[in-house]
Amino acid sequence: MLTWSELYKQSFDRLTALPSSLQQDTRLENTVLLLSTARKYEANEIDAQQFAAEREHIETQLQARLR
């Protein structure tokens, strides 16, 4: 089973392989935030509820910035 941090690391790797654009830069920034949050969760620094709330917040901000 894939960990959250591995999922976001793979996403980061895919995004960095694409040509640079403002949308890509925004997605990269959010992926870094998600990766950091996932690592905190996996290190038991935050609980599952905090992780879910933080992920939702980051994703909501991304959607707002991409509009």
PDB file of N, CA, C, O and CB in Angstrom:
ATOM      1  N   MET A   1       0.839  -1.194   0.000  1.00  0.00           N
ATOM      2  CA  MET A   1       0.000   0.000   0.000  1.00  0.00           C
ATOM      3  C   MET A   1       0.881   1.253   0.000  1.00  0.00           C
ATOM      4  O   MET A   1       1.875   1.325   0.723  1.00  0.00           O
ATOM      5  CB  MET A   1      -0.953   0.001   1.225  1.00  0.00           C
ATOM      6  N   LEU A   2       0.509   2.212  -0.802  1.00  0.00           N
ATOM      7  CA  LEU A   2       1.245   3.457  -0.952  1.00  0.00           C
ATOM      8  C   LEU A   2       0.978   4.377   0.237  1.00  0.00           C
ATOM      9  O   LEU A   2      -0.172   4.567   0.634  1.00  0.00           O
ATOM     10  CB  LEU A   2       0.863   4.153  -2.268  1.00  0.00           C
ATOM     11  N   THR A   3       2.036   4.943   0.800  1.00  0.00           N
ATOM     12  CA  THR A   3       1.839   5.922   1.872  1.00  0.00           C
ATOM     13  C   THR A   3       1.455   7.260   1.254  1.00  0.00           C
ATOM     14  O   THR A   3       1.683   7.496   0.067  1.00  0.00           O
ATOM     15  CB  THR A   3       3.122   6.065   2.749  1.00  0.00           C
ATOM     16  N   TRP A   4       0.874   8.128   2.067  1.00  0.00           N
ATOM     17  CA  TRP A   4       0.505   9.455   1.573  1.00  0.00           C
ATOM     18  C   TRP A   4       1.738  10.198   1.086  1.00  0.00           C
ATOM     19  O   TRP A   4       1.707  10.834   0.033  1.00  0.00           O
ATOM     20  CB  TRP A   4      -0.209  10.266   2.670  1.00  0.00           C
ATOM     21  N   SER A   5       2.825  10.120   1.848  1.00  0.00           N
ATOM     22  CA  SER A   5       4.019  10.859   1.442  1.00  0.00           C
ATOM     23  C   SER A   5       4.563  10.339   0.113  1.00  0.00           C
ATOM     24  O   SER A   5       5.037  11.126  -0.707  1.00  0.00           O
ATOM     25  CB  SER A   5       5.098  10.766   2.525  1.00  0.00           C
ATOM     26  N   GLU A   6       4.503   9.029  -0.109  1.00  0.00           N
ATOM     27  CA  GLU A   6       4.966   8.477  -1.385  1.00  0.00           C
ATOM     28  C   GLU A   6       4.054   8.931  -2.533  1.00  0.00           C
ATOM     29  O   GLU A   6       4.534   9.230  -3.626  1.00  0.00           O
ATOM     30  CB  GLU A   6       5.015   6.929  -1.318  1.00  0.00           C
ATOM     31  N   LEU A   7       2.768   8.980  -2.289  1.00  0.00           N
ATOM     32  CA  LEU A   7       1.824   9.463  -3.292  1.00  0.00           C
ATOM     33  C   LEU A   7       2.160  10.898  -3.697  1.00  0.00           C
ATOM     34  O   LEU A   7       2.223  11.214  -4.885  1.00  0.00           O
ATOM     35  CB  LEU A   7       0.382   9.381  -2.759  1.00  0.00           C
ATOM     36  N   TYR A   8       2.375  11.763  -2.704  1.00  0.00           N
ATOM     37  CA  TYR A   8       2.681  13.164  -3.010  1.00  0.00           C
ATOM     38  C   TYR A   8       4.076  13.315  -3.608  1.00  0.00           C
ATOM     39  O   TYR A   8       4.302  14.219  -4.413  1.00  0.00           O
ATOM     40  CB  TYR A   8       2.562  14.020  -1.748  1.00  0.00           C
ATOM     41  N   LYS A   9       5.009  12.453  -3.233  1.00  0.00           N
ATOM     42  CA  LYS A   9       6.351  12.479  -3.823  1.00  0.00           C
ATOM     43  C   LYS A   9       6.256  12.118  -5.308  1.00  0.00           C
ATOM     44  O   LYS A   9       6.896  12.760  -6.141  1.00  0.00           O
ATOM     45  CB  LYS A   9       7.311  11.496  -3.073  1.00  0.00           C
ATOM     46  N   GLN A  10       5.474  11.110  -5.639  1.00  0.00           N
ATOM     47  CA  GLN A  10       5.290  10.726  -7.040  1.00  0.00           C
ATOM     48  C   GLN A  10       4.618  11.857  -7.825  1.00  0.00           C
ATOM     49  O   GLN A  10       4.989  12.134  -8.966  1.00  0.00           O
ATOM     50  CB  GLN A  10       4.450   9.433  -7.141  1.00  0.00           C
ATOM     51  N   SER A  11       3.638  12.501  -7.211  1.00  0.00           N
ATOM     52  CA  SER A  11       2.963  13.626  -7.848  1.00  0.00           C
ATOM     53  C   SER A  11       3.952  14.763  -8.111  1.00  0.00           C
ATOM     54  O   SER A  11       3.950  15.364  -9.185  1.00  0.00           O
ATOM     55  CB  SER A  11       1.796  14.121  -6.971  1.00  0.00           C
ATOM     56  N   PHE A  12       4.793  15.047  -7.120  1.00  0.00           N
ATOM     57  CA  PHE A  12       5.816  16.072  -7.270  1.00  0.00           C
ATOM     58  C   PHE A  12       6.744  15.734  -8.433  1.00  0.00           C
ATOM     59  O   PHE A  12       7.044  16.595  -9.261  1.00  0.00           O
ATOM     60  CB  PHE A  12       6.620  16.223  -5.972  1.00  0.00           C
ATOM     61  N   ASP A  13       7.199  14.484  -8.498  1.00  0.00           N
ATOM     62  CA  ASP A  13       8.098  14.053  -9.570  1.00  0.00           C
ATOM     63  C   ASP A  13       7.451  14.216 -10.945  1.00  0.00           C
ATOM     64  O   ASP A  13       8.102  14.646 -11.898  1.00  0.00           O
ATOM     65  CB  ASP A  13       8.510  12.595  -9.359  1.00  0.00           C
ATOM     66  N   ARG A  14       6.168  13.870 -11.041  1.00  0.00           N
ATOM     67  CA  ARG A  14       5.462  14.020 -12.325  1.00  0.00           C
ATOM     68  C   ARG A  14       5.339  15.503 -12.700  1.00  0.00           C
ATOM     69  O   ARG A  14       5.537  15.871 -13.858  1.00  0.00           O
ATOM     70  CB  ARG A  14       4.050  13.365 -12.251  1.00  0.00           C
ATOM     71  N   LEU A  15       5.014  16.346 -11.720  1.00  0.00           N
ATOM     72  CA  LEU A  15       4.842  17.773 -12.000  1.00  0.00           C
ATOM     73  C   LEU A  15       6.155  18.425 -12.429  1.00  0.00           C
ATOM     74  O   LEU A  15       6.158  19.281 -13.314  1.00  0.00           O
ATOM     75  CB  LEU A  15       4.286  18.488 -10.771  1.00  0.00           C
ATOM     76  N   THR A  16       7.258  18.033 -11.818  1.00  0.00           N
ATOM     77  CA  THR A  16       8.534  18.656 -12.177  1.00  0.00           C
ATOM     78  C   THR A  16       8.997  18.237 -13.572  1.00  0.00           C
ATOM     79  O   THR A  16       9.850  18.898 -14.164  1.00  0.00           O
ATOM     80  CB  THR A  16       9.603  18.294 -11.147  1.00  0.00           C
ATOM     81  N   ALA A  17       8.449  17.158 -14.095  1.00  0.00           N
ATOM     82  CA  ALA A  17       8.801  16.710 -15.443  1.00  0.00           C
ATOM     83  C   ALA A  17       8.046  17.484 -16.527  1.00  0.00           C
ATOM     84  O   ALA A  17       8.409  17.416 -17.702  1.00  0.00           O
ATOM     85  CB  ALA A  17       8.518  15.220 -15.584  1.00  0.00           C
ATOM     86  N   LEU A  18       7.017  18.208 -16.146  1.00  0.00           N
ATOM     87  CA  LEU A  18       6.213  18.965 -17.109  1.00  0.00           C
ATOM     88  C   LEU A  18       6.839  20.324 -17.397  1.00  0.00           C
ATOM     89  O   LEU A  18       7.620  20.832 -16.593  1.00  0.00           O
ATOM     90  CB  LEU A  18       4.781  19.147 -16.588  1.00  0.00           C
ATOM     91  N   PRO A  19       6.498  20.916 -18.549  1.00  0.00           N
ATOM     92  CA  PRO A  19       6.983  22.274 -18.829  1.00  0.00           C
ATOM     93  C   PRO A  19       6.455  23.254 -17.780  1.00  0.00           C
ATOM     94  O   PRO A  19       5.327  23.126 -17.302  1.00  0.00           O
ATOM     95  CB  PRO A  19       6.555  22.725 -20.251  1.00  0.00           C
ATOM     96  N   SER A  20       7.273  24.211 -17.440  1.00  0.00           N
ATOM     97  CA  SER A  20       6.907  25.181 -16.409  1.00  0.00           C
ATOM     98  C   SER A  20       5.736  26.056 -16.848  1.00  0.00           C
ATOM     99  O   SER A  20       5.655  26.480 -18.001  1.00  0.00           O
ATOM    100  CB  SER A  20       8.105  26.055 -16.061  1.00  0.00           C
ATOM    101  N   SER A  21       4.841  26.314 -15.913  1.00  0.00           N
ATOM    102  CA  SER A  21       3.725  27.225 -16.136  1.00  0.00           C
ATOM    103  C   SER A  21       3.256  27.713 -14.774  1.00  0.00           C
ATOM    104  O   SER A  21       3.608  27.138 -13.744  1.00  0.00           O
ATOM    105  CB  SER A  21       2.557  26.531 -16.930  1.00  0.00           C
ATOM    106  N   LEU A  22       2.467  28.770 -14.774  1.00  0.00           N
ATOM    107  CA  LEU A  22       1.955  29.297 -13.511  1.00  0.00           C
ATOM    108  C   LEU A  22       1.087  28.253 -12.809  1.00  0.00           C
ATOM    109  O   LEU A  22       1.177  28.088 -11.593  1.00  0.00           O
ATOM    110  CB  LEU A  22       1.150  30.591 -13.750  1.00  0.00           C
ATOM    111  N   GLN A  23       0.251  27.552 -13.568  1.00  0.00           N
ATOM    112  CA  GLN A  23      -0.601  26.512 -12.984  1.00  0.00           C
ATOM    113  C   GLN A  23       0.261  25.389 -12.402  1.00  0.00           C
ATOM    114  O   GLN A  23      -0.020  24.893 -11.310  1.00  0.00           O
ATOM    115  CB  GLN A  23      -1.580  25.946 -14.045  1.00  0.00           C
ATOM    116  N   GLN A  24       1.294  24.992 -13.118  1.00  0.00           N
ATOM    117  CA  GLN A  24       2.175  23.931 -12.619  1.00  0.00           C
ATOM    118  C   GLN A  24       2.883  24.390 -11.349  1.00  0.00           C
ATOM    119  O   GLN A  24       2.999  23.619 -10.396  1.00  0.00           O
ATOM    120  CB  GLN A  24       3.211  23.525 -13.695  1.00  0.00           C
ATOM    121  N   ASP A  25       3.358  25.636 -11.322  1.00  0.00           N
ATOM    122  CA  ASP A  25       4.032  26.152 -10.134  1.00  0.00           C
ATOM    123  C   ASP A  25       3.098  26.139  -8.924  1.00  0.00           C
ATOM    124  O   ASP A  25       3.518  25.805  -7.816  1.00  0.00           O
ATOM    125  CB  ASP A  25       4.546  27.573 -10.388  1.00  0.00           C
ATOM    126  N   THR A  26       1.851  26.496  -9.135  1.00  0.00           N
ATOM    127  CA  THR A  26       0.860  26.473  -8.057  1.00  0.00           C
ATOM    128  C   THR A  26       0.643  25.051  -7.568  1.00  0.00           C
ATOM    129  O   THR A  26       0.599  24.810  -6.362  1.00  0.00           O
ATOM    130  CB  THR A  26      -0.473  27.083  -8.528  1.00  0.00           C
ATOM    131  N   ARG A  27       0.508  24.117  -8.482  1.00  0.00           N
ATOM    132  CA  ARG A  27       0.329  22.714  -8.099  1.00  0.00           C
ATOM    133  C   ARG A  27       1.564  22.166  -7.374  1.00  0.00           C
ATOM    134  O   ARG A  27       1.432  21.406  -6.415  1.00  0.00           O
ATOM    135  CB  ARG A  27       0.031  21.863  -9.339  1.00  0.00           C
ATOM    136  N   LEU A  28       2.749  22.547  -7.825  1.00  0.00           N
ATOM    137  CA  LEU A  28       3.974  22.117  -7.156  1.00  0.00           C
ATOM    138  C   LEU A  28       4.018  22.632  -5.718  1.00  0.00           C
ATOM    139  O   LEU A  28       4.338  21.889  -4.790  1.00  0.00           O
ATOM    140  CB  LEU A  28       5.207  22.604  -7.932  1.00  0.00           C
ATOM    141  N   GLU A  29       3.694  23.898  -5.549  1.00  0.00           N
ATOM    142  CA  GLU A  29       3.681  24.499  -4.214  1.00  0.00           C
ATOM    143  C   GLU A  29       2.728  23.729  -3.295  1.00  0.00           C
ATOM    144  O   GLU A  29       3.069  23.422  -2.153  1.00  0.00           O
ATOM    145  CB  GLU A  29       3.268  25.992  -4.292  1.00  0.00           C
ATOM    146  N   ASN A  30       1.547  23.424  -3.796  1.00  0.00           N
ATOM    147  CA  ASN A  30       0.572  22.690  -2.993  1.00  0.00           C
ATOM    148  C   ASN A  30       1.031  21.264  -2.720  1.00  0.00           C
ATOM    149  O   ASN A  30       0.801  20.738  -1.631  1.00  0.00           O
ATOM    150  CB  ASN A  30      -0.781  22.674  -3.691  1.00  0.00           C
ATOM    151  N   THR A  31       1.674  20.637  -3.693  1.00  0.00           N
ATOM    152  CA  THR A  31       2.160  19.272  -3.503  1.00  0.00           C
ATOM    153  C   THR A  31       3.223  19.229  -2.409  1.00  0.00           C
ATOM    154  O   THR A  31       3.265  18.288  -1.616  1.00  0.00           O
ATOM    155  CB  THR A  31       2.727  18.713  -4.820  1.00  0.00           C
ATOM    156  N   VAL A  32       4.078  20.245  -2.368  1.00  0.00           N
ATOM    157  CA  VAL A  32       5.089  20.317  -1.309  1.00  0.00           C
ATOM    158  C   VAL A  32       4.408  20.444   0.054  1.00  0.00           C
ATOM    159  O   VAL A  32       4.819  19.799   1.018  1.00  0.00           O
ATOM    160  CB  VAL A  32       6.054  21.512  -1.548  1.00  0.00           C
ATOM    161  N   LEU A  33       3.374  21.270   0.132  1.00  0.00           N
ATOM    162  CA  LEU A  33       2.624  21.416   1.395  1.00  0.00           C
ATOM    163  C   LEU A  33       1.969  20.093   1.792  1.00  0.00           C
ATOM    164  O   LEU A  33       1.999  19.704   2.959  1.00  0.00           O
ATOM    165  CB  LEU A  33       1.545  22.522   1.264  1.00  0.00           C
ATOM    166  N   LEU A  34       1.383  19.412   0.820  1.00  0.00           N
ATOM    167  CA  LEU A  34       0.744  18.121   1.102  1.00  0.00           C
ATOM    168  C   LEU A  34       1.761  17.073   1.518  1.00  0.00           C
ATOM    169  O   LEU A  34       1.495  16.274   2.415  1.00  0.00           O
ATOM    170  CB  LEU A  34      -0.029  17.632  -0.118  1.00  0.00           C
ATOM    171  N   LEU A  35       2.921  17.067   0.879  1.00  0.00           N
ATOM    172  CA  LEU A  35       3.977  16.127   1.232  1.00  0.00           C
ATOM    173  C   LEU A  35       4.456  16.370   2.661  1.00  0.00           C
ATOM    174  O   LEU A  35       4.648  15.423   3.424  1.00  0.00           O
ATOM    175  CB  LEU A  35       5.150  16.243   0.249  1.00  0.00           C
ATOM    176  N   SER A  36       4.645  17.615   3.014  1.00  0.00           N
ATOM    177  CA  SER A  36       5.068  17.965   4.371  1.00  0.00           C
ATOM    178  C   SER A  36       4.021  17.528   5.398  1.00  0.00           C
ATOM    179  O   SER A  36       4.362  16.978   6.445  1.00  0.00           O
ATOM    180  CB  SER A  36       5.320  19.482   4.482  1.00  0.00           C
ATOM    181  N   THR A  37       2.763  17.773   5.094  1.00  0.00           N
ATOM    182  CA  THR A  37       1.671  17.384   5.989  1.00  0.00           C
ATOM    183  C   THR A  37       1.608  15.862   6.122  1.00  0.00           C
ATOM    184  O   THR A  37       1.401  15.343   7.219  1.00  0.00           O
ATOM    185  CB  THR A  37       0.321  17.934   5.473  1.00  0.00           C
ATOM    186  N   ALA A  38       1.784  15.154   5.020  1.00  0.00           N
ATOM    187  CA  ALA A  38       1.764  13.689   5.050  1.00  0.00           C
ATOM    188  C   ALA A  38       2.893  13.147   5.922  1.00  0.00           C
ATOM    189  O   ALA A  38       2.701  12.197   6.682  1.00  0.00           O
ATOM    190  CB  ALA A  38       1.878  13.119   3.626  1.00  0.00           C
ATOM    191  N   ARG A  39       4.058  13.752   5.808  1.00  0.00           N
ATOM    192  CA  ARG A  39       5.191  13.297   6.625  1.00  0.00           C
ATOM    193  C   ARG A  39       4.935  13.536   8.113  1.00  0.00           C
ATOM    194  O   ARG A  39       5.312  12.715   8.949  1.00  0.00           O
ATOM    195  CB  ARG A  39       6.481  14.013   6.194  1.00  0.00           C
ATOM    196  N   LYS A  40       4.298  14.654   8.441  1.00  0.00           N
ATOM    197  CA  LYS A  40       3.938  14.917   9.848  1.00  0.00           C
ATOM    198  C   LYS A  40       2.962  13.857  10.346  1.00  0.00           C
ATOM    199  O   LYS A  40       3.093  13.360  11.464  1.00  0.00           O
ATOM    200  CB  LYS A  40       3.317  16.334  10.006  1.00  0.00           C
ATOM    201  N   TYR A  41       1.991  13.517   9.519  1.00  0.00           N
ATOM    202  CA  TYR A  41       1.008  12.501   9.890  1.00  0.00           C
ATOM    203  C   TYR A  41       1.691  11.143  10.084  1.00  0.00           C
ATOM    204  O   TYR A  41       1.436  10.452  11.070  1.00  0.00           O
ATOM    205  CB  TYR A  41      -0.100  12.398   8.813  1.00  0.00           C
ATOM    206  N   GLU A  42       2.543  10.773   9.159  1.00  0.00           N
ATOM    207  CA  GLU A  42       3.216   9.473   9.239  1.00  0.00           C
ATOM    208  C   GLU A  42       4.200   9.404  10.410  1.00  0.00           C
ATOM    209  O   GLU A  42       4.523   8.315  10.884  1.00  0.00           O
ATOM    210  CB  GLU A  42       3.949   9.186   7.934  1.00  0.00           C
ATOM    211  N   ALA A  43       4.676  10.565  10.876  1.00  0.00           N
ATOM    212  CA  ALA A  43       5.569  10.618  12.034  1.00  0.00           C
ATOM    213  C   ALA A  43       4.780  10.776  13.342  1.00  0.00           C
ATOM    214  O   ALA A  43       5.360  10.965  14.411  1.00  0.00           O
ATOM    215  CB  ALA A  43       6.568  11.777  11.878  1.00  0.00           C
ATOM    216  N   ASN A  44       3.445  10.695  13.234  1.00  0.00           N
ATOM    217  CA  ASN A  44       2.545  10.847  14.384  1.00  0.00           C
ATOM    218  C   ASN A  44       2.649  12.212  15.052  1.00  0.00           C
ATOM    219  O   ASN A  44       2.406  12.337  16.252  1.00  0.00           O
ATOM    220  CB  ASN A  44       2.833   9.776  15.402  1.00  0.00           C
ATOM    221  N   GLU A  45       3.006  13.227  14.285  1.00  0.00           N
ATOM    222  CA  GLU A  45       3.045  14.591  14.808  1.00  0.00           C
ATOM    223  C   GLU A  45       1.654  15.222  14.773  1.00  0.00           C
ATOM    224  O   GLU A  45       1.349  16.126  15.551  1.00  0.00           O
ATOM    225  CB  GLU A  45       4.040  15.448  14.003  1.00  0.00           C
ATOM    226  N   ILE A  46       0.817  14.732  13.859  1.00  0.00           N
ATOM    227  CA  ILE A  46      -0.587  15.149  13.798  1.00  0.00           C
ATOM    228  C   ILE A  46      -1.429  13.881  13.659  1.00  0.00           C
ATOM    229  O   ILE A  46      -0.949  12.854  13.178  1.00  0.00           O
ATOM    230  CB  ILE A  46      -0.850  16.156  12.597  1.00  0.00           C
ATOM    231  N   ASP A  47      -2.699  13.967  14.090  1.00  0.00           N
ATOM    232  CA  ASP A  47      -3.555  12.787  13.993  1.00  0.00           C
ATOM    233  C   ASP A  47      -4.308  12.774  12.666  1.00  0.00           C
ATOM    234  O   ASP A  47      -4.211  13.711  11.873  1.00  0.00           O
ATOM    235  CB  ASP A  47      -4.547  12.743  15.165  1.00  0.00           C
ATOM    236  N   ALA A  48      -5.053  11.704  12.441  1.00  0.00           N
ATOM    237  CA  ALA A  48      -5.763  11.520  11.162  1.00  0.00           C
ATOM    238  C   ALA A  48      -6.740  12.655  10.892  1.00  0.00           C
ATOM    239  O   ALA A  48      -6.877  13.099   9.751  1.00  0.00           O
ATOM    240  CB  ALA A  48      -6.513  10.185  11.155  1.00  0.00           C
ATOM    241  N   GLN A  49      -7.413  13.123  11.921  1.00  0.00           N
ATOM    242  CA  GLN A  49      -8.384  14.211  11.747  1.00  0.00           C
ATOM    243  C   GLN A  49      -7.669  15.510  11.346  1.00  0.00           C
ATOM    244  O   GLN A  49      -8.139  16.231  10.466  1.00  0.00           O
ATOM    245  CB  GLN A  49      -9.200  14.426  13.051  1.00  0.00           C
ATOM    246  N   GLN A  50      -6.551  15.802  11.984  1.00  0.00           N
ATOM    247  CA  GLN A  50      -5.782  16.993  11.631  1.00  0.00           C
ATOM    248  C   GLN A  50      -5.245  16.878  10.202  1.00  0.00           C
ATOM    249  O   GLN A  50      -5.250  17.849   9.445  1.00  0.00           O
ATOM    250  CB  GLN A  50      -4.620  17.203  12.628  1.00  0.00           C
ATOM    251  N   PHE A  51      -4.789  15.691   9.850  1.00  0.00           N
ATOM    252  CA  PHE A  51      -4.277  15.454   8.505  1.00  0.00           C
ATOM    253  C   PHE A  51      -5.366  15.690   7.463  1.00  0.00           C
ATOM    254  O   PHE A  51      -5.139  16.367   6.460  1.00  0.00           O
ATOM    255  CB  PHE A  51      -3.727  14.027   8.385  1.00  0.00           C
ATOM    256  N   ALA A  52      -6.538  15.132   7.704  1.00  0.00           N
ATOM    257  CA  ALA A  52      -7.655  15.298   6.767  1.00  0.00           C
ATOM    258  C   ALA A  52      -8.048  16.769   6.641  1.00  0.00           C
ATOM    259  O   ALA A  52      -8.302  17.255   5.538  1.00  0.00           O
ATOM    260  CB  ALA A  52      -8.869  14.464   7.222  1.00  0.00           C
ATOM    261  N   ALA A  53      -8.096  17.472   7.764  1.00  0.00           N
ATOM    262  CA  ALA A  53      -8.472  18.892   7.748  1.00  0.00           C
ATOM    263  C   ALA A  53      -7.435  19.715   6.988  1.00  0.00           C
ATOM    264  O   ALA A  53      -7.791  20.600   6.210  1.00  0.00           O
ATOM    265  CB  ALA A  53      -8.626  19.429   9.186  1.00  0.00           C
ATOM    266  N   GLU A  54      -6.169  19.430   7.210  1.00  0.00           N
ATOM    267  CA  GLU A  54      -5.107  20.168   6.534  1.00  0.00           C
ATOM    268  C   GLU A  54      -5.119  19.882   5.033  1.00  0.00           C
ATOM    269  O   GLU A  54      -4.959  20.796   4.224  1.00  0.00           O
ATOM    270  CB  GLU A  54      -3.738  19.809   7.135  1.00  0.00           C
ATOM    271  N   ARG A  55      -5.308  18.622   4.662  1.00  0.00           N
ATOM    272  CA  ARG A  55      -5.390  18.271   3.236  1.00  0.00           C
ATOM    273  C   ARG A  55      -6.545  19.015   2.570  1.00  0.00           C
ATOM    274  O   ARG A  55      -6.389  19.571   1.483  1.00  0.00           O
ATOM    275  CB  ARG A  55      -5.567  16.742   3.058  1.00  0.00           C
ATOM    276  N   GLU A  56      -7.692  19.021   3.223  1.00  0.00           N
ATOM    277  CA  GLU A  56      -8.858  19.714   2.663  1.00  0.00           C
ATOM    278  C   GLU A  56      -8.575  21.204   2.496  1.00  0.00           C
ATOM    279  O   GLU A  56      -8.921  21.795   1.473  1.00  0.00           O
ATOM    280  CB  GLU A  56     -10.091  19.508   3.562  1.00  0.00           C
ATOM    281  N   HIS A  57      -7.954  21.803   3.493  1.00  0.00           N
ATOM    282  CA  HIS A  57      -7.616  23.226   3.437  1.00  0.00           C
ATOM    283  C   HIS A  57      -6.672  23.525   2.271  1.00  0.00           C
ATOM    284  O   HIS A  57      -6.896  24.475   1.522  1.00  0.00           O
ATOM    285  CB  HIS A  57      -6.977  23.675   4.761  1.00  0.00           C
ATOM    286  N   ILE A  58      -5.626  22.723   2.116  1.00  0.00           N
ATOM    287  CA  ILE A  58      -4.655  22.920   1.039  1.00  0.00           C
ATOM    288  C   ILE A  58      -5.325  22.738  -0.321  1.00  0.00           C
ATOM    289  O   ILE A  58      -5.093  23.529  -1.235  1.00  0.00           O
ATOM    290  CB  ILE A  58      -3.471  21.940   1.187  1.00  0.00           C
ATOM    291  N   GLU A  59      -6.152  21.706  -0.461  1.00  0.00           N
ATOM    292  CA  GLU A  59      -6.846  21.455  -1.731  1.00  0.00           C
ATOM    293  C   GLU A  59      -7.826  22.577  -2.062  1.00  0.00           C
ATOM    294  O   GLU A  59      -7.944  22.974  -3.221  1.00  0.00           O
ATOM    295  CB  GLU A  59      -7.589  20.113  -1.677  1.00  0.00           C
ATOM    296  N   THR A  60      -8.526  23.088  -1.060  1.00  0.00           N
ATOM    297  CA  THR A  60      -9.467  24.194  -1.266  1.00  0.00           C
ATOM    298  C   THR A  60      -8.733  25.438  -1.733  1.00  0.00           C
ATOM    299  O   THR A  60      -9.196  26.132  -2.637  1.00  0.00           O
ATOM    300  CB  THR A  60     -10.246  24.494   0.025  1.00  0.00           C
ATOM    301  N   GLN A  61      -7.594  25.722  -1.124  1.00  0.00           N
ATOM    302  CA  GLN A  61      -6.794  26.867  -1.542  1.00  0.00           C
ATOM    303  C   GLN A  61      -6.304  26.709  -2.977  1.00  0.00           C
ATOM    304  O   GLN A  61      -6.297  27.668  -3.748  1.00  0.00           O
ATOM    305  CB  GLN A  61      -5.609  27.054  -0.603  1.00  0.00           C
ATOM    306  N   LEU A  62      -5.895  25.496  -3.329  1.00  0.00           N
ATOM    307  CA  LEU A  62      -5.433  25.234  -4.692  1.00  0.00           C
ATOM    308  C   LEU A  62      -6.557  25.515  -5.686  1.00  0.00           C
ATOM    309  O   LEU A  62      -6.345  26.202  -6.685  1.00  0.00           O
ATOM    310  CB  LEU A  62      -4.939  23.773  -4.832  1.00  0.00           C
ATOM    311  N   GLN A  63      -7.737  24.993  -5.417  1.00  0.00           N
ATOM    312  CA  GLN A  63      -8.856  25.194  -6.345  1.00  0.00           C
ATOM    313  C   GLN A  63      -9.178  26.668  -6.493  1.00  0.00           C
ATOM    314  O   GLN A  63      -9.490  27.122  -7.594  1.00  0.00           O
ATOM    315  CB  GLN A  63     -10.098  24.433  -5.867  1.00  0.00           C
ATOM    316  N   ALA A  64      -9.110  27.426  -5.403  1.00  0.00           N
ATOM    317  CA  ALA A  64      -9.382  28.859  -5.465  1.00  0.00           C
ATOM    318  C   ALA A  64      -8.321  29.590  -6.303  1.00  0.00           C
ATOM    319  O   ALA A  64      -8.643  30.509  -7.056  1.00  0.00           O
ATOM    320  CB  ALA A  64      -9.437  29.449  -4.044  1.00  0.00           C
ATOM    321  N   ARG A  65      -7.081  29.182  -6.168  1.00  0.00           N
ATOM    322  CA  ARG A  65      -5.997  29.846  -6.904  1.00  0.00           C
ATOM    323  C   ARG A  65      -6.008  29.493  -8.386  1.00  0.00           C
ATOM    324  O   ARG A  65      -5.533  30.276  -9.208  1.00  0.00           O
ATOM    325  CB  ARG A  65      -4.650  29.474  -6.301  1.00  0.00           C
ATOM    326  N   LEU A  66      -6.539  28.332  -8.738  1.00  0.00           N
ATOM    327  CA  LEU A  66      -6.555  27.921 -10.143  1.00  0.00           C
ATOM    328  C   LEU A  66      -7.753  28.473 -10.909  1.00  0.00           C
ATOM    329  O   LEU A  66      -7.824  28.328 -12.129  1.00  0.00           O
ATOM    330  CB  LEU A  66      -6.552  26.414 -10.235  1.00  0.00           C
ATOM    331  N   ARG A  67      -8.677  29.092 -10.225  1.00  0.00           N
ATOM    332  CA  ARG A  67      -9.854  29.668 -10.916  1.00  0.00           C
ATOM    333  C   ARG A  67      -9.491  30.924 -11.656  1.00  0.00           C
ATOM    334  O   ARG A  67     -10.350  31.538 -12.289  1.00  0.00           O
ATOM    335  CB  ARG A  67     -10.977  29.970  -9.924  1.00  0.00           C
TER     336      ARG A  67
END
